C-alpha cells in the first residue's frame, strides 16, 4: 500500500513538472511571437528590456545586439505558480 501511494505521488509530481515545463515553453513562444508581431526585436546599441504579462505568468525579455542582424535574448519566465526559469537564445533580425 505504501509503495502504491509513493508511486502515485511520484507520478503526480512528474505530471505537475511536465505541465510547468509546457507552460514555460508556451510563455516563451508566445512572448517572442508577440514581440515579432509588434516589431520590437530590433538591433539597438543599448540593452533593451520588455515585460509581458499573461494569465499563466510573466515574461521579461532583455536583449541587445551582437551585430546588425543578431540579437541575444535573456528571457526570464515566472509562472502563476511562482516557478522562475531563465532561458538564453539568439534571434536573427
PyMOL Python script that loads the backbone (N, CA, C, O; Angstrom):
from pymol import cmd

cmd.read_pdbstr("""\
ATOM      1  N   UNK A   1       0.824  -1.197   0.000  1.00  0.00           N
ATOM      2  CA  UNK A   1       0.000   0.000   0.000  1.00  0.00           C
ATOM      3  C   UNK A   1       0.863   1.253   0.000  1.00  0.00           C
ATOM      4  O   UNK A   1       0.591   2.193  -0.747  1.00  0.00           O
ATOM      5  N   UNK A   2       1.903   1.276   0.832  1.00  0.00           N
ATOM      6  CA  UNK A   2       2.787   2.426   0.914  1.00  0.00           C
ATOM      7  C   UNK A   2       3.490   2.652  -0.429  1.00  0.00           C
ATOM      8  O   UNK A   2       3.632   3.794  -0.865  1.00  0.00           O
ATOM      9  N   UNK A   3       3.924   1.590  -1.077  1.00  0.00           N
ATOM     10  CA  UNK A   3       4.591   1.696  -2.373  1.00  0.00           C
ATOM     11  C   UNK A   3       3.643   2.307  -3.407  1.00  0.00           C
ATOM     12  O   UNK A   3       4.053   3.158  -4.197  1.00  0.00           O
ATOM     13  N   UNK A   4       2.395   1.885  -3.406  1.00  0.00           N
ATOM     14  CA  UNK A   4       1.401   2.426  -4.346  1.00  0.00           C
ATOM     15  C   UNK A   4       1.197   3.910  -4.110  1.00  0.00           C
ATOM     16  O   UNK A   4       1.100   4.674  -5.071  1.00  0.00           O
ATOM     17  N   UNK A   5       1.128   4.340  -2.857  1.00  0.00           N
ATOM     18  CA  UNK A   5       0.940   5.759  -2.551  1.00  0.00           C
ATOM     19  C   UNK A   5       2.159   6.557  -2.997  1.00  0.00           C
ATOM     20  O   UNK A   5       2.010   7.655  -3.533  1.00  0.00           O
ATOM     21  N   UNK A   6       3.370   6.022  -2.786  1.00  0.00           N
ATOM     22  CA  UNK A   6       4.585   6.703  -3.215  1.00  0.00           C
ATOM     23  C   UNK A   6       4.641   6.799  -4.736  1.00  0.00           C
ATOM     24  O   UNK A   6       5.049   7.827  -5.276  1.00  0.00           O
ATOM     25  N   UNK A   7       4.237   5.741  -5.430  1.00  0.00           N
ATOM     26  CA  UNK A   7       4.226   5.752  -6.882  1.00  0.00           C
ATOM     27  C   UNK A   7       3.221   6.784  -7.399  1.00  0.00           C
ATOM     28  O   UNK A   7       3.504   7.511  -8.351  1.00  0.00           O
ATOM     29  N   UNK A   8       2.051   6.844  -6.770  1.00  0.00           N
ATOM     30  CA  UNK A   8       1.050   7.822  -7.183  1.00  0.00           C
ATOM     31  C   UNK A   8       1.556   9.246  -6.986  1.00  0.00           C
ATOM     32  O   UNK A   8       1.348  10.107  -7.841  1.00  0.00           O
ATOM     33  N   UNK A   9       2.221   9.495  -5.859  1.00  0.00           N
ATOM     34  CA  UNK A   9       2.783  10.815  -5.581  1.00  0.00           C
ATOM     35  C   UNK A   9       3.872  11.146  -6.603  1.00  0.00           C
ATOM     36  O   UNK A   9       3.948  12.271  -7.097  1.00  0.00           O
ATOM     37  N   UNK A  10       4.703  10.169  -6.911  1.00  0.00           N
ATOM     38  CA  UNK A  10       5.762  10.359  -7.907  1.00  0.00           C
ATOM     39  C   UNK A  10       5.165  10.717  -9.262  1.00  0.00           C
ATOM     40  O   UNK A  10       5.635  11.649  -9.914  1.00  0.00           O
ATOM     41  N   UNK A  11       4.138   9.993  -9.696  1.00  0.00           N
ATOM     42  CA  UNK A  11       3.508  10.267 -10.983  1.00  0.00           C
ATOM     43  C   UNK A  11       2.816  11.626 -10.980  1.00  0.00           C
ATOM     44  O   UNK A  11       2.821  12.324 -11.994  1.00  0.00           O
ATOM     45  N   UNK A  12       2.228  12.005  -9.865  1.00  0.00           N
ATOM     46  CA  UNK A  12       1.589  13.312  -9.765  1.00  0.00           C
ATOM     47  C   UNK A  12       2.638  14.424  -9.878  1.00  0.00           C
ATOM     48  O   UNK A  12       2.404  15.428 -10.550  1.00  0.00           O
ATOM     49  N   UNK A  13       3.795  14.251  -9.221  1.00  0.00           N
ATOM     50  CA  UNK A  13       4.872  15.241  -9.310  1.00  0.00           C
ATOM     51  C   UNK A  13       5.431  15.303 -10.726  1.00  0.00           C
ATOM     52  O   UNK A  13       5.734  16.386 -11.227  1.00  0.00           O
ATOM     53  N   UNK A  14       5.570  14.152 -11.369  1.00  0.00           N
ATOM     54  CA  UNK A  14       6.041  14.110 -12.753  1.00  0.00           C
ATOM     55  C   UNK A  14       5.071  14.857 -13.661  1.00  0.00           C
ATOM     56  O   UNK A  14       5.497  15.628 -14.520  1.00  0.00           O
ATOM     57  N   UNK A  15       3.770  14.635 -13.478  1.00  0.00           N
ATOM     58  CA  UNK A  15       2.757  15.302 -14.285  1.00  0.00           C
ATOM     59  C   UNK A  15       2.811  16.805 -14.053  1.00  0.00           C
ATOM     60  O   UNK A  15       2.743  17.578 -15.009  1.00  0.00           O
ATOM     61  N   UNK A  16       2.934  17.240 -12.775  1.00  0.00           N
ATOM     62  CA  UNK A  16       2.976  18.666 -12.449  1.00  0.00           C
ATOM     63  C   UNK A  16       4.194  19.322 -13.092  1.00  0.00           C
ATOM     64  O   UNK A  16       4.086  20.412 -13.655  1.00  0.00           O
ATOM     65  N   UNK A  17       5.355  18.666 -13.013  1.00  0.00           N
ATOM     66  CA  UNK A  17       6.565  19.224 -13.602  1.00  0.00           C
ATOM     67  C   UNK A  17       6.426  19.297 -15.113  1.00  0.00           C
ATOM     68  O   UNK A  17       6.831  20.287 -15.722  1.00  0.00           O
ATOM     69  N   UNK A  18       5.866  18.280 -15.721  1.00  0.00           N
ATOM     70  CA  UNK A  18       5.649  18.271 -17.164  1.00  0.00           C
ATOM     71  C   UNK A  18       4.718  19.407 -17.577  1.00  0.00           C
ATOM     72  O   UNK A  18       4.948  20.062 -18.594  1.00  0.00           O
ATOM     73  N   UNK A  19       3.671  19.640 -16.795  1.00  0.00           N
ATOM     74  CA  UNK A  19       2.732  20.731 -17.047  1.00  0.00           C
ATOM     75  C   UNK A  19       3.443  22.079 -16.938  1.00  0.00           C
ATOM     76  O   UNK A  19       3.230  22.956 -17.775  1.00  0.00           O
ATOM     77  N   UNK A  20       4.292  22.258 -15.909  1.00  0.00           N
ATOM     78  CA  UNK A  20       5.028  23.510 -15.729  1.00  0.00           C
ATOM     79  C   UNK A  20       6.006  23.736 -16.878  1.00  0.00           C
ATOM     80  O   UNK A  20       6.145  24.861 -17.357  1.00  0.00           O
ATOM     81  N   UNK A  21       6.685  22.677 -17.324  1.00  0.00           N
ATOM     82  CA  UNK A  21       7.600  22.801 -18.458  1.00  0.00           C
ATOM     83  C   UNK A  21       6.856  23.257 -19.709  1.00  0.00           C
ATOM     84  O   UNK A  21       7.327  24.137 -20.430  1.00  0.00           O
ATOM     85  N   UNK A  22       5.712  22.666 -19.962  1.00  0.00           N
ATOM     86  CA  UNK A  22       4.899  23.041 -21.120  1.00  0.00           C
ATOM     87  C   UNK A  22       4.466  24.502 -21.000  1.00  0.00           C
ATOM     88  O   UNK A  22       4.494  25.241 -21.983  1.00  0.00           O
ATOM     89  N   UNK A  23       4.068  24.915 -19.805  1.00  0.00           N
ATOM     90  CA  UNK A  23       3.634  26.291 -19.581  1.00  0.00           C
ATOM     91  C   UNK A  23       4.781  27.266 -19.871  1.00  0.00           C
ATOM     92  O   UNK A  23       4.577  28.291 -20.522  1.00  0.00           O
ATOM     93  N   UNK A  24       5.980  26.946 -19.389  1.00  0.00           N
ATOM     94  CA  UNK A  24       7.148  27.801 -19.612  1.00  0.00           C
ATOM     95  C   UNK A  24       7.469  27.896 -21.102  1.00  0.00           C
ATOM     96  O   UNK A  24       7.688  28.992 -21.618  1.00  0.00           O
ATOM     97  N   UNK A  25       7.497  26.772 -21.788  1.00  0.00           N
ATOM     98  CA  UNK A  25       7.775  26.774 -23.226  1.00  0.00           C
ATOM     99  C   UNK A  25       6.734  27.585 -23.979  1.00  0.00           C
ATOM    100  O   UNK A  25       7.068  28.318 -24.909  1.00  0.00           O
ATOM    101  N   UNK A  26       5.494  27.460 -23.589  1.00  0.00           N
ATOM    102  CA  UNK A  26       4.407  28.198 -24.225  1.00  0.00           C
ATOM    103  C   UNK A  26       4.565  29.705 -23.989  1.00  0.00           C
ATOM    104  O   UNK A  26       4.395  30.494 -24.918  1.00  0.00           O
ATOM    105  N   UNK A  27       4.888  30.109 -22.762  1.00  0.00           N
ATOM    106  CA  UNK A  27       5.081  31.524 -22.447  1.00  0.00           C
ATOM    107  C   UNK A  27       6.237  32.117 -23.262  1.00  0.00           C
ATOM    108  O   UNK A  27       6.131  33.241 -23.753  1.00  0.00           O
ATOM    109  N   UNK A  28       7.329  31.376 -23.407  1.00  0.00           N
ATOM    110  CA  UNK A  28       8.466  31.853 -24.200  1.00  0.00           C
ATOM    111  C   UNK A  28       8.057  32.009 -25.658  1.00  0.00           C
ATOM    112  O   UNK A  28       8.350  33.036 -26.271  1.00  0.00           O
ATOM    113  N   UNK A  29       7.390  31.016 -26.221  1.00  0.00           N
ATOM    114  CA  UNK A  29       6.967  31.075 -27.625  1.00  0.00           C
ATOM    115  C   UNK A  29       5.997  32.220 -27.885  1.00  0.00           C
ATOM    116  O   UNK A  29       6.141  32.962 -28.857  1.00  0.00           O
ATOM    117  N   UNK A  30       5.012  32.354 -27.008  1.00  0.00           N
ATOM    118  CA  UNK A  30       4.007  33.410 -27.172  1.00  0.00           C
ATOM    119  C   UNK A  30       4.658  34.787 -27.082  1.00  0.00           C
ATOM    120  O   UNK A  30       4.345  35.670 -27.880  1.00  0.00           O
ATOM    121  N   UNK A  31       5.548  34.977 -26.130  1.00  0.00           N
ATOM    122  CA  UNK A  31       6.152  36.292 -25.952  1.00  0.00           C
ATOM    123  C   UNK A  31       7.042  36.662 -27.130  1.00  0.00           C
ATOM    124  O   UNK A  31       7.002  37.804 -27.587  1.00  0.00           O
ATOM    125  N   UNK A  32       7.847  35.726 -27.634  1.00  0.00           N
ATOM    126  CA  UNK A  32       8.687  36.018 -28.806  1.00  0.00           C
ATOM    127  C   UNK A  32       7.809  36.321 -30.005  1.00  0.00           C
ATOM    128  O   UNK A  32       8.083  37.262 -30.750  1.00  0.00           O
ATOM    129  N   UNK A  33       6.770  35.546 -30.199  1.00  0.00           N
ATOM    130  CA  UNK A  33       5.847  35.793 -31.309  1.00  0.00           C
ATOM    131  C   UNK A  33       5.215  37.185 -31.194  1.00  0.00           C
ATOM    132  O   UNK A  33       5.120  37.910 -32.185  1.00  0.00           O
ATOM    133  N   UNK A  34       4.788  37.551 -29.995  1.00  0.00           N
ATOM    134  CA  UNK A  34       4.173  38.864 -29.791  1.00  0.00           C
ATOM    135  C   UNK A  34       5.173  39.987 -30.072  1.00  0.00           C
ATOM    136  O   UNK A  34       4.820  40.983 -30.704  1.00  0.00           O
ATOM    137  N   UNK A  35       6.403  39.838 -29.614  1.00  0.00           N
ATOM    138  CA  UNK A  35       7.422  40.852 -29.874  1.00  0.00           C
ATOM    139  C   UNK A  35       7.737  40.961 -31.360  1.00  0.00           C
ATOM    140  O   UNK A  35       8.005  42.052 -31.862  1.00  0.00           O
ATOM    141  N   UNK A  36       7.706  39.831 -32.066  1.00  0.00           N
ATOM    142  CA  UNK A  36       7.889  39.855 -33.529  1.00  0.00           C
ATOM    143  C   UNK A  36       6.752  40.609 -34.202  1.00  0.00           C
ATOM    144  O   UNK A  36       6.983  41.440 -35.080  1.00  0.00           O
ATOM    145  N   UNK A  37       5.526  40.318 -33.788  1.00  0.00           N
ATOM    146  CA  UNK A  37       4.358  40.972 -34.384  1.00  0.00           C
ATOM    147  C   UNK A  37       4.379  42.484 -34.153  1.00  0.00           C
ATOM    148  O   UNK A  37       3.961  43.253 -35.019  1.00  0.00           O
ATOM    149  N   UNK A  38       4.861  42.905 -32.995  1.00  0.00           N
ATOM    150  CA  UNK A  38       4.942  44.328 -32.665  1.00  0.00           C
ATOM    151  C   UNK A  38       6.219  44.973 -33.213  1.00  0.00           C
ATOM    152  O   UNK A  38       6.434  46.176 -33.060  1.00  0.00           O
ATOM    153  N   UNK A  39       7.055  44.160 -33.850  1.00  0.00           N
ATOM    154  CA  UNK A  39       8.323  44.599 -34.436  1.00  0.00           C
ATOM    155  C   UNK A  39       9.213  45.310 -33.411  1.00  0.00           C
ATOM    156  O   UNK A  39       9.807  46.349 -33.697  1.00  0.00           O
ATOM    157  N   UNK A  40       9.289  44.729 -32.222  1.00  0.00           N
ATOM    158  CA  UNK A  40      10.096  45.309 -31.150  1.00  0.00           C
ATOM    159  C   UNK A  40      11.489  44.693 -31.042  1.00  0.00           C
ATOM    160  O   UNK A  40      12.359  45.244 -30.368  1.00  0.00           O
ATOM    161  N   UNK A  41      11.704  43.558 -31.700  1.00  0.00           N
ATOM    162  CA  UNK A  41      13.016  42.920 -31.647  1.00  0.00           C
ATOM    163  C   UNK A  41      13.890  43.486 -32.763  1.00  0.00           C
ATOM    164  O   UNK A  41      14.034  42.885 -33.828  1.00  0.00           O
ATOM    165  N   UNK A  42      14.462  44.644 -32.498  1.00  0.00           N
ATOM    166  CA  UNK A  42      15.290  45.334 -33.482  1.00  0.00           C
ATOM    167  C   UNK A  42      16.659  45.631 -32.874  1.00  0.00           C
ATOM    168  O   UNK A  42      16.783  45.799 -31.661  1.00  0.00           O
ATOM    169  N   UNK A  43      17.685  45.693 -33.722  1.00  0.00           N
ATOM    170  CA  UNK A  43      19.026  45.997 -33.204  1.00  0.00           C
ATOM    171  C   UNK A  43      19.056  47.346 -32.496  1.00  0.00           C
ATOM    172  O   UNK A  43      18.404  48.302 -32.916  1.00  0.00           O
ATOM    173  N   UNK A  44      19.817  47.402 -31.426  1.00  0.00           N
ATOM    174  CA  UNK A  44      19.936  48.626 -30.647  1.00  0.00           C
ATOM    175  C   UNK A  44      21.320  48.662 -30.007  1.00  0.00           C
ATOM    176  O   UNK A  44      21.872  47.626 -29.636  1.00  0.00           O
ATOM    177  N   UNK A  45      21.865  49.848 -29.885  1.00  0.00           N
ATOM    178  CA  UNK A  45      23.182  49.993 -29.264  1.00  0.00           C
ATOM    179  C   UNK A  45      23.115  49.713 -27.768  1.00  0.00           C
ATOM    180  O   UNK A  45      24.114  49.317 -27.168  1.00  0.00           O
ATOM    181  N   UNK A  46      21.951  49.914 -27.161  1.00  0.00           N
ATOM    182  CA  UNK A  46      21.795  49.712 -25.734  1.00  0.00           C
ATOM    183  C   UNK A  46      20.931  48.483 -25.447  1.00  0.00           C
ATOM    184  O   UNK A  46      20.116  48.066 -26.271  1.00  0.00           O
ATOM    185  N   UNK A  47      21.127  47.928 -24.281  1.00  0.00           N
ATOM    186  CA  UNK A  47      20.322  46.777 -23.852  1.00  0.00           C
ATOM    187  C   UNK A  47      18.873  47.222 -23.670  1.00  0.00           C
ATOM    188  O   UNK A  47      18.609  48.245 -23.037  1.00  0.00           O
ATOM    189  N   UNK A  48      17.953  46.470 -24.212  1.00  0.00           N
ATOM    190  CA  UNK A  48      16.528  46.752 -24.117  1.00  0.00           C
ATOM    191  C   UNK A  48      15.884  45.761 -23.161  1.00  0.00           C
ATOM    192  O   UNK A  48      16.358  44.633 -23.020  1.00  0.00           O
ATOM    193  N   UNK A  49      14.803  46.178 -22.499  1.00  0.00           N
ATOM    194  CA  UNK A  49      14.085  45.290 -21.586  1.00  0.00           C
ATOM    195  C   UNK A  49      12.586  45.474 -21.798  1.00  0.00           C
ATOM    196  O   UNK A  49      12.074  46.594 -21.777  1.00  0.00           O
ATOM    197  N   UNK A  50      11.896  44.364 -22.001  1.00  0.00           N
ATOM    198  CA  UNK A  50      10.449  44.380 -22.190  1.00  0.00           C
ATOM    199  C   UNK A  50       9.813  43.372 -21.244  1.00  0.00           C
ATOM    200  O   UNK A  50      10.357  42.291 -21.021  1.00  0.00           O
ATOM    201  N   UNK A  51       8.667  43.729 -20.695  1.00  0.00           N
ATOM    202  CA  UNK A  51       7.926  42.820 -19.817  1.00  0.00           C
ATOM    203  C   UNK A  51       6.565  42.535 -20.429  1.00  0.00           C
ATOM    204  O   UNK A  51       5.886  43.437 -20.920  1.00  0.00           O
ATOM    205  N   UNK A  52       6.183  41.280 -20.391  1.00  0.00           N
ATOM    206  CA  UNK A  52       4.888  40.845 -20.903  1.00  0.00           C
ATOM    207  C   UNK A  52       4.189  40.054 -19.809  1.00  0.00           C
ATOM    208  O   UNK A  52       4.812  39.255 -19.110  1.00  0.00           O
ATOM    209  N   UNK A  53       2.899  40.284 -19.669  1.00  0.00           N
ATOM    210  CA  UNK A  53       2.144  39.608 -18.611  1.00  0.00           C
ATOM    211  C   UNK A  53       0.977  38.844 -19.233  1.00  0.00           C
ATOM    212  O   UNK A  53       0.231  39.370 -20.059  1.00  0.00           O
ATOM    213  N   UNK A  54       0.847  37.602 -18.815  1.00  0.00           N
ATOM    214  CA  UNK A  54      -0.195  36.715 -19.316  1.00  0.00           C
ATOM    215  C   UNK A  54      -0.925  36.087 -18.129  1.00  0.00           C
ATOM    216  O   UNK A  54      -0.503  36.226 -16.981  1.00  0.00           O
ATOM    217  N   UNK A  55      -1.994  35.413 -18.415  1.00  0.00           N
ATOM    218  CA  UNK A  55      -2.768  34.754 -17.368  1.00  0.00           C
ATOM    219  C   UNK A  55      -1.962  33.679 -16.641  1.00  0.00           C
ATOM    220  O   UNK A  55      -2.133  33.476 -15.439  1.00  0.00           O
ATOM    221  N   UNK A  56      -1.082  32.992 -17.375  1.00  0.00           N
ATOM    222  CA  UNK A  56      -0.325  31.884 -16.787  1.00  0.00           C
ATOM    223  C   UNK A  56       1.055  32.286 -16.287  1.00  0.00           C
ATOM    224  O   UNK A  56       1.789  31.443 -15.771  1.00  0.00           O
ATOM    225  N   UNK A  57       1.428  33.567 -16.431  1.00  0.00           N
ATOM    226  CA  UNK A  57       2.720  34.004 -15.925  1.00  0.00           C
ATOM    227  C   UNK A  57       3.208  35.282 -16.575  1.00  0.00           C
ATOM    228  O   UNK A  57       2.520  35.891 -17.394  1.00  0.00           O
ATOM    229  N   UNK A  58       4.411  35.674 -16.189  1.00  0.00           N
ATOM    230  CA  UNK A  58       5.037  36.887 -16.717  1.00  0.00           C
ATOM    231  C   UNK A  58       6.350  36.533 -17.392  1.00  0.00           C
ATOM    232  O   UNK A  58       7.031  35.580 -17.010  1.00  0.00           O
ATOM    233  N   UNK A  59       6.689  37.321 -18.402  1.00  0.00           N
ATOM    234  CA  UNK A  59       7.928  37.107 -19.136  1.00  0.00           C
ATOM    235  C   UNK A  59       8.668  38.438 -19.224  1.00  0.00           C
ATOM    236  O   UNK A  59       8.089  39.453 -19.611  1.00  0.00           O
ATOM    237  N   UNK A  60       9.955  38.428 -18.863  1.00  0.00           N
ATOM    238  CA  UNK A  60      10.788  39.603 -19.033  1.00  0.00           C
ATOM    239  C   UNK A  60      11.872  39.240 -20.046  1.00  0.00           C
ATOM    240  O   UNK A  60      12.582  38.247 -19.889  1.00  0.00           O
ATOM    241  N   UNK A  61      11.985  40.064 -21.086  1.00  0.00           N
ATOM    242  CA  UNK A  61      12.956  39.811 -22.139  1.00  0.00           C
ATOM    243  C   UNK A  61      13.962  40.956 -22.142  1.00  0.00           C
ATOM    244  O   UNK A  61      13.599  42.110 -22.369  1.00  0.00           O
ATOM    245  N   UNK A  62      15.229  40.631 -21.888  1.00  0.00           N
ATOM    246  CA  UNK A  62      16.338  41.578 -22.048  1.00  0.00           C
ATOM    247  C   UNK A  62      17.029  41.185 -23.345  1.00  0.00           C
ATOM    248  O   UNK A  62      17.306  40.007 -23.572  1.00  0.00           O
ATOM    249  N   UNK A  63      17.306  42.155 -24.188  1.00  0.00           N
ATOM    250  CA  UNK A  63      18.012  41.814 -25.411  1.00  0.00           C
ATOM    251  C   UNK A  63      18.941  42.934 -25.832  1.00  0.00           C
ATOM    252  O   UNK A  63      18.738  44.103 -25.504  1.00  0.00           O
ATOM    253  N   UNK A  64      19.961  42.543 -26.564  1.00  0.00           N
ATOM    254  CA  UNK A  64      20.916  43.512 -27.101  1.00  0.00           C
ATOM    255  C   UNK A  64      21.518  42.946 -28.370  1.00  0.00           C
ATOM    256  O   UNK A  64      21.485  41.739 -28.613  1.00  0.00           O
ATOM    257  N   UNK A  65      22.067  43.838 -29.171  1.00  0.00           N
ATOM    258  CA  UNK A  65      22.629  43.469 -30.465  1.00  0.00           C
ATOM    259  C   UNK A  65      24.031  42.896 -30.297  1.00  0.00           C
ATOM    260  O   UNK A  65      24.867  43.445 -29.580  1.00  0.00           O
ATOM    261  N   UNK A  66      24.263  41.786 -30.971  1.00  0.00           N
ATOM    262  CA  UNK A  66      25.616  41.265 -31.078  1.00  0.00           C
ATOM    263  C   UNK A  66      26.264  41.827 -32.341  1.00  0.00           C
ATOM    264  O   UNK A  66      27.473  42.055 -32.390  1.00  0.00           O
ATOM    265  N   UNK A  67      25.437  42.041 -33.354  1.00  0.00           N
ATOM    266  CA  UNK A  67      25.830  42.739 -34.578  1.00  0.00           C
ATOM    267  C   UNK A  67      24.555  43.256 -35.233  1.00  0.00           C
ATOM    268  O   UNK A  67      23.498  43.257 -34.602  1.00  0.00           O
ATOM    269  N   UNK A  68      24.634  43.689 -36.473  1.00  0.00           N
ATOM    270  CA  UNK A  68      23.470  44.326 -37.114  1.00  0.00           C
ATOM    271  C   UNK A  68      22.324  43.361 -37.406  1.00  0.00           C
ATOM    272  O   UNK A  68      21.215  43.801 -37.707  1.00  0.00           O
ATOM    273  N   UNK A  69      22.571  42.058 -37.323  1.00  0.00           N
ATOM    274  CA  UNK A  69      21.500  41.123 -37.659  1.00  0.00           C
ATOM    275  C   UNK A  69      21.269  40.033 -36.611  1.00  0.00           C
ATOM    276  O   UNK A  69      20.507  39.097 -36.853  1.00  0.00           O
ATOM    277  N   UNK A  70      21.918  40.143 -35.453  1.00  0.00           N
ATOM    278  CA  UNK A  70      21.787  39.095 -34.445  1.00  0.00           C
ATOM    279  C   UNK A  70      21.607  39.711 -33.056  1.00  0.00           C
ATOM    280  O   UNK A  70      22.393  40.556 -32.628  1.00  0.00           O
ATOM    281  N   UNK A  71      20.563  39.270 -32.370  1.00  0.00           N
ATOM    282  CA  UNK A  71      20.295  39.711 -31.003  1.00  0.00           C
ATOM    283  C   UNK A  71      20.519  38.556 -30.044  1.00  0.00           C
ATOM    284  O   UNK A  71      20.291  37.398 -30.394  1.00  0.00           O
ATOM    285  N   UNK A  72      20.959  38.865 -28.852  1.00  0.00           N
ATOM    286  CA  UNK A  72      20.976  37.868 -27.783  1.00  0.00           C
ATOM    287  C   UNK A  72      19.809  38.181 -26.874  1.00  0.00           C
ATOM    288  O   UNK A  72      19.659  39.312 -26.412  1.00  0.00           O
ATOM    289  N   UNK A  73      18.972  37.170 -26.612  1.00  0.00           N
ATOM    290  CA  UNK A  73      17.808  37.318 -25.747  1.00  0.00           C
ATOM    291  C   UNK A  73      18.062  36.616 -24.422  1.00  0.00           C
ATOM    292  O   UNK A  73      18.497  35.465 -24.388  1.00  0.00           O
ATOM    293  N   UNK A  74      17.785  37.320 -23.340  1.00  0.00           N
ATOM    294  CA  UNK A  74      17.820  36.744 -21.999  1.00  0.00           C
ATOM    295  C   UNK A  74      16.379  36.788 -21.502  1.00  0.00           C
ATOM    296  O   UNK A  74      15.849  37.860 -21.211  1.00  0.00           O
ATOM    297  N   UNK A  75      15.755  35.631 -21.408  1.00  0.00           N
ATOM    298  CA  UNK A  75      14.334  35.547 -21.098  1.00  0.00           C
ATOM    299  C   UNK A  75      14.152  34.972 -19.696  1.00  0.00           C
ATOM    300  O   UNK A  75      14.676  33.906 -19.374  1.00  0.00           O
ATOM    301  N   UNK A  76      13.403  35.695 -18.873  1.00  0.00           N
ATOM    302  CA  UNK A  76      13.073  35.218 -17.532  1.00  0.00           C
ATOM    303  C   UNK A  76      11.567  35.026 -17.455  1.00  0.00           C
ATOM    304  O   UNK A  76      10.800  35.959 -17.693  1.00  0.00           O
ATOM    305  N   UNK A  77      11.154  33.821 -17.122  1.00  0.00           N
ATOM    306  CA  UNK A  77       9.738  33.481 -17.027  1.00  0.00           C
ATOM    307  C   UNK A  77       9.402  33.227 -15.566  1.00  0.00           C
ATOM    308  O   UNK A  77      10.127  32.518 -14.869  1.00  0.00           O
ATOM    309  N   UNK A  78       8.303  33.807 -15.104  1.00  0.00           N
ATOM    310  CA  UNK A  78       7.772  33.459 -13.788  1.00  0.00           C
ATOM    311  C   UNK A  78       6.336  33.011 -13.982  1.00  0.00           C
ATOM    312  O   UNK A  78       5.488  33.790 -14.418  1.00  0.00           O
ATOM    313  N   UNK A  79       6.065  31.759 -13.660  1.00  0.00           N
ATOM    314  CA  UNK A  79       4.726  31.217 -13.858  1.00  0.00           C
ATOM    315  C   UNK A  79       3.794  31.685 -12.755  1.00  0.00           C
ATOM    316  O   UNK A  79       4.231  32.215 -11.734  1.00  0.00           O
ATOM    317  N   UNK A  80       2.508  31.482 -12.976  1.00  0.00           N
ATOM    318  CA  UNK A  80       1.499  31.864 -11.982  1.00  0.00           C
ATOM    319  C   UNK A  80       1.619  31.048 -10.700  1.00  0.00           C
ATOM    320  O   UNK A  80       1.020  31.406  -9.685  1.00  0.00           O
ATOM    321  N   UNK A  81       2.377  29.967 -10.728  1.00  0.00           N
ATOM    322  CA  UNK A  81       2.596  29.160  -9.523  1.00  0.00           C
ATOM    323  C   UNK A  81       3.893  29.545  -8.813  1.00  0.00           C
ATOM    324  O   UNK A  81       4.252  28.927  -7.811  1.00  0.00           O
ATOM    325  N   UNK A  82       4.604  30.564  -9.321  1.00  0.00           N
ATOM    326  CA  UNK A  82       5.804  31.064  -8.672  1.00  0.00           C
ATOM    327  C   UNK A  82       7.109  30.452  -9.151  1.00  0.00           C
ATOM    328  O   UNK A  82       8.169  30.801  -8.631  1.00  0.00           O
ATOM    329  N   UNK A  83       7.069  29.555 -10.120  1.00  0.00           N
ATOM    330  CA  UNK A  83       8.277  28.939 -10.654  1.00  0.00           C
ATOM    331  C   UNK A  83       8.981  29.949 -11.568  1.00  0.00           C
ATOM    332  O   UNK A  83       8.346  30.553 -12.432  1.00  0.00           O
ATOM    333  N   UNK A  84      10.293  30.130 -11.376  1.00  0.00           N
ATOM    334  CA  UNK A  84      11.073  31.053 -12.195  1.00  0.00           C
ATOM    335  C   UNK A  84      12.061  30.256 -13.036  1.00  0.00           C
ATOM    336  O   UNK A  84      12.679  29.304 -12.559  1.00  0.00           O
ATOM    337  N   UNK A  85      12.200  30.665 -14.302  1.00  0.00           N
ATOM    338  CA  UNK A  85      13.053  29.955 -15.242  1.00  0.00           C
ATOM    339  C   UNK A  85      13.747  30.978 -16.123  1.00  0.00           C
ATOM    340  O   UNK A  85      13.113  31.931 -16.577  1.00  0.00           O
ATOM    341  N   UNK A  86      15.054  30.796 -16.375  1.00  0.00           N
ATOM    342  CA  UNK A  86      15.782  31.676 -17.275  1.00  0.00           C
ATOM    343  C   UNK A  86      16.192  30.905 -18.519  1.00  0.00           C
ATOM    344  O   UNK A  86      16.561  29.733 -18.458  1.00  0.00           O
ATOM    345  N   UNK A  87      16.116  31.603 -19.655  1.00  0.00           N
ATOM    346  CA  UNK A  87      16.438  30.999 -20.947  1.00  0.00           C
ATOM    347  C   UNK A  87      17.242  32.002 -21.751  1.00  0.00           C
ATOM    348  O   UNK A  87      16.896  33.182 -21.801  1.00  0.00           O
ATOM    349  N   UNK A  88      18.310  31.542 -22.380  1.00  0.00           N
ATOM    350  CA  UNK A  88      19.131  32.409 -23.218  1.00  0.00           C
ATOM    351  C   UNK A  88      19.098  31.857 -24.635  1.00  0.00           C
ATOM    352  O   UNK A  88      19.219  30.651 -24.844  1.00  0.00           O
ATOM    353  N   UNK A  89      18.931  32.753 -25.609  1.00  0.00           N
ATOM    354  CA  UNK A  89      18.881  32.318 -27.001  1.00  0.00           C
ATOM    355  C   UNK A  89      19.324  33.465 -27.905  1.00  0.00           C
ATOM    356  O   UNK A  89      19.543  34.587 -27.446  1.00  0.00           O
ATOM    357  N   UNK A  90      19.450  33.169 -29.176  1.00  0.00           N
ATOM    358  CA  UNK A  90      19.808  34.168 -30.181  1.00  0.00           C
ATOM    359  C   UNK A  90      18.635  34.347 -31.135  1.00  0.00           C
ATOM    360  O   UNK A  90      17.835  33.435 -31.341  1.00  0.00           O
ATOM    361  N   UNK A  91      18.552  35.534 -31.709  1.00  0.00           N
ATOM    362  CA  UNK A  91      17.453  35.848 -32.601  1.00  0.00           C
ATOM    363  C   UNK A  91      18.008  36.577 -33.827  1.00  0.00           C
ATOM    364  O   UNK A  91      18.672  37.605 -33.700  1.00  0.00           O
ATOM    365  N   UNK A  92      17.727  36.030 -35.017  1.00  0.00           N
ATOM    366  CA  UNK A  92      18.124  36.680 -36.270  1.00  0.00           C
ATOM    367  C   UNK A  92      17.132  37.758 -36.624  1.00  0.00           C
ATOM    368  O   UNK A  92      15.926  37.515 -36.688  1.00  0.00           O
ATOM    369  N   UNK A  93      17.641  38.948 -36.853  1.00  0.00           N
ATOM    370  CA  UNK A  93      16.770  40.086 -37.198  1.00  0.00           C
ATOM    371  C   UNK A  93      16.533  40.092 -38.690  1.00  0.00           C
ATOM    372  O   UNK A  93      15.828  40.963 -39.200  1.00  0.00           O
TER     373      UNK A  93
END
""", "prot")
cmd.dss("prot")
cmd.show_as("cartoon", "prot")
cmd.util.cbc("prot")
cmd.orient("prot")
